[in-house]
């Protein structure tokens, strides 16, 4: 009796679960036994017929047996990819037979389950990722962002945030990616800030004015820390990175004198140089020299052309001189010694400006104190407990 006659004689009387077990055994023989060419064709023919089996248990057994096998017949894999979602998901996640175009087509047309399966594949090219982002709901975008084998350009990550930036799990997944650049992280910061603003507005716990100030300070602190971290990672391209950050902030209306001053109090002279270059429309190379001699006329001219507040210039000069005289400029957090220099420089400011500046520097001083205490507390937590 031939293989097909024997199998179908069994299948006519067997239950769905027995047929599924029979299919698994048949696939195992096909893949791992030394069948003749005629026998292999006969088994393929049986599997083709079973694609129409009324029980999903049988077709699922086929998908489980063939999905990861490079020697599986491609036509069977493609047919299973068009089956009901839980069966299609098995082959779409693990199958090696699909071309980029086929995966992109399935991503655009499949149900959520198969889309999730595609998003989990070990490697995903940019066109497939783009198709998933275009057609997938937020849960698919979250799965895709968490897949570090998926190629996501900065443009695609920004598109994901545009589509589902209010999803905290998506923001978390993107932040965990090493390839998430500055623009992506700043956009995430915008979404978090918006969410916090809405929350504070709805709860009414604090006044709108105080809420706005707290959020502005938190945003500026995060921007300065991000700039410091990225400059550390991109030492070779630090100037270009600073210019890119400043242009983005200016485009978003966030490049304020307070933010620039906060960066300088954290020791970041490069952000000040990039900001002056951007605002004065000068090459940054022409700004770096005067920054080293802030009391000179060249710096005063550039500062004025950048339209930065004249009342704040003595504070900028004082901070630049203090940083230049220091061997260990801080990065990322307000430095208490620089804050003291800045407070001394406020004495030369007009009364109203001086009061505002001292209030601002006082908040930075409090931040610095809290950061120092947190570091101390963290060190205590890491110490082994006695006994």
N, C-alpha and C positions, 0 to 999 in steps of 0.2 A: 504494500500500500504506500502511495506517495505521501510526502510530508503534508501537503495541503489536504488530501483526502482524510488522513488520520486526524489532523487538527480540527477540521470542520465537523467531522463525525463527533469528536469530543465537544466542540463548541455548541452544537445544536441542543445538547442535553444539559450543559453546564450552567451554573448560576453566573451572575455578573462578576462576583468576586473570584470564582474559579476560572472564568475566562481571563480576568486580569492577571491571575497568577500564571496562567498558561502563556499569555503574551510575554510576561517578564522572562519566562524560561526560554521561549522562542527567540527573543532578542539576545539573550545571553549566548545561546548556541550560534546565532548568526554572527555575533561580534567576536566570539572567542573560540569557536570550534573550526576545525579545518574542513569547511564545506566545499563541495565542488561548485563550479560556476553555475551549473544548472540548479543545484540545491539552493544556492544563495538567491538566485532570481525567483525561485519558488517561494522562499521565505518573504522576500520583498513583496511579492504578489499578495501573500496572506496578510501582511501588515497594511497594504493599501486597502484591502477589503475591510479590515478592522477599523480603518479611519471612519467608517460609517456605522460602527457598532452603536446601538442605541444607549449603551451605558457609558457615562463619563468615567467610570472606574477603569474600563478597558483602555480608553484613550489616554487617561492619566498615566496608566502603567506604561503605555508606549512612550509618552513624553518623559517620564522618569528614567526609562531605560536608554533613550536615545539622546537626550538633551546635551549631555557632556561629551558625547562620543564623536571624535573627528571623522570616523569611518561611517557614521550613520548616513543613510541616503538623504540627500539634500531635499528632495521633493517631499519626503515624509515630514521633515522638520518644518518646512514652509507651510505645509497643510496644518500641522499641529499649532503653528503660530497664529492661525486664523480660527482656531477652535474657541470654546468658551473661555472666559478670562483666566480661571485658575489653571487651566491646562496650557493656554498660550503663555502664561507668565513663566512656566518652567523652562520652556525652550527659549524664550526671549531673554531671560536672564543668563542662561548658561550656554546656549547654542553658539557654535563657532562658524556656522555656515553663512551667516547673514552679511550682506554687504552694507556699507555705510548708508547707501540710498534706501535699502530695504528697512533698516532700523529706523531711519528718519521717517519713512512712510508709516511704519507701525506706530511710532511715537505720536504722529499727528492724528491717527485714526483710531487707535486702540482705546479700550476702556481704562479706567484708573489702575486696576490691578496689573495688567501688562505694562502700562507706563511706569509704574513703580519698579517692576522687574527690570525694564530697560535701564532705569536710572541707577540700578544696583550693579550693572555689569562692571567687570574688572577694569575695562578700558572703554572710554567713550570719547569720540571725536567731537570737535566743535559743532559741525552741522547737526549731529544727533542731539547734542545738548540744546542747541537753539530750537529744534523742533519740540523737545520736551517742555522747554520754557514757554513756547508759544501756545501749546495745547494743554499742558498739564495744570491741574489744580495745585493749591499751595502744598499739599502733602507730597506731591511729586517733586516740587522744587526743593523742599526740605531734604528729601532723600538724595536728590542730585547734588545739592550743596555739600552733603555729608560724605559723598563719594570722592575721595581724593584721587581716584583714577580717572575722573572726568575732567576733560580739558575745558575750563571755563575762563574765557578772556575777561578783562575788566569790564568791557561793554556788556557781556552777558550777565555778569554778576550785578551790574547796575540795573539791567533790565529785570532781573529777578526781584530786586528790591522795589522796583517800580510796580511790579505785579503783586507782590505779597510782602512788602516791607513792614507791614504791621504784625507779621507773624514773628514772635520772639524766637521760636525754634529755628527759623530760617536765618535770622540775624546771628544767632549763636553759631550755627553751622558755618556760615560764611566767615565769621571771625576766627574760627579754628583753622581756616585754610591758610597755608603759607603763601599762596599766590594772591591773596586778597590785598590789593594795593591801597594806597592812601585815599584815593577817591572813593573807593568802596567803603573803607572804614569811616570816612567822614560822612558818607551818606547814611550809614548805619547809625552814626552819632545823631544825625538829624532826626531819624525815625524814633530813636530812644527819647530824644529831647521832646519831640512832639507828643509821644505817649505819656511822658511824665507831666508835661504841661496840661494835657487833657485830664489826667488823673487828679492833679492838684486843683484844677478848676472845678471838677465835679465834687470833690470832697469838701472844698471850702475850708480846709484846715488852716491855711495861712492866707494872708491878703494877696491880691493879684500882684501888687508891686513887689512884695518880698519874694513871691513865687518866681516872678520874672528875673529878679536879681540872682536868686539861688541857681536857677537854670542857666542863666548867662555865665555865671562863675564856673559852674560844673562843665559847661560846654567848652569854655576857654581853657580850663584846666586839662580837659581830655585832649583838646587840639594840641596844646603845647607838649603834653606827654607823648602823643602820637608822633609829632614832629621830631622830638628827641630820639625816640625809639627807631624811627625810620632812618634818620640821619646816621645813627649808629650802625644800622644794617647796610647802609648804602654809602659807605665812606667815599668811594670813588666818585659817586654821582651826587654828593651832598649838596652842591650848589644848585644843580638842576632839580633835585628833589625839593629844595627850599622854594625855588621859584615856582614849581608846579603847585605846591601847597598854597603859596600866597595867591597865585592866580585863581585857584579854586575858591579860596576864602573870599577874595574880592568879588568874584562872580556871584557868590551866595550872599553878599552884603555883610560878611562876618569879619572883614579885615578892619578892625577898630584899633584906635590908639591904645586902648586898655589891653587888648589881646597882645599887641606888639610889646607893650611894656611888661606884661606878664611873662612872655617868652624871654625877655631880656633879664628879668629878675631870676629866671631859671638858668641863666648863663648862655642863652641861645642868641649869639650876635648875628648868626647867619640869617635868622628870620627877619631881624631888623634890616639887614642889608638887602635882602630880597624884597621886603616891603617898600623900602625907599626906592630901589631900582624900578619896581613895578609902578609905583605911584608917581615917580618923577620922570618916567619914560627914559631911563638911562640904562646902559648895559651894567650888569652887576659888577663887572671888573672895574668900572669907574667909581663904584661906590665903596668897594672893599678897602681901598687906601684911606679915604677920609674917615671911615669908621675907626681905623686905628689911631686917628688923631682927632677925636671928637671936639676938642676945644678950638679947632682951626676954622678958618673962613669957608673952606671947601665943604666941610660937613654942614655948616650953617646954611650954605646955599642949597645943598641937596635937600636938607631937612625942610627948608621953606618951600622948595619946588614940589616936594611930596605932599605939601599942604597938611603937615602934621601940626598939632597945637603948639604954638610958640611958647605958651606958658609951661609946657611939659619938657621943653628942650633941656633945661638945667638938670632935670632928673635923668634923662637919657645920657647926657654927657657924664654925669657922675657915675652912673652904672657902667658905662663903657670903660671909663678910666679904671674903675675898681676891678672889672673883669680882666682888663689888660695887665694889671699889676699882679693878678693872682695866678699861681701855677696850676691850681685845681679848680677850674670853673665848673659849677654844677650843671647837670643836664636833667630836665624833666620835673624838678620840684623847686619851689621857691627857696632861695638861700637866705638864711637869717642875717648874715653879714651884709649881703647886697641890699637887703631890705633896710637895714640901718643906714647905709650910705644914701639910699633913695630918700628916706625920711629926712635926713639932714639937708638934702638938696631942695626939699619942698619949702624950706624957709625963704627961698628967693622967689617963690610964686606969689601971685596976687591972692588976697585973702580967700575969696570964694573958691578959686581953683585949688588953693592949698588945702582947704578943708575936705574937698572931694577927694583929692589925691591921698591925703592921709587916711581917710576912711577906707579907700581902696587898698592901700598898702597894709593897713591894719588887718583887713580880711586875709590878705596873702600871708601875713605873719602868723595868723591863727591857723591857716592851712599848714604852714610849715611846722608849727608846733605839733599839730595833730599827727602829721606824717611821721615826725620823729618818735612820738609816743607809740604809734602803731608798730614801727620797726622794733622798738624796745620790747613791746608786748609780744610780738611775733617771736623774738629771740627767746623770751621766757617760755613760750609754749613749746618751742623745739627742744628745750633742755629736758633731759630725762628726769622723771619724778624720783624723789629720794625714797630709799628703802625698797 
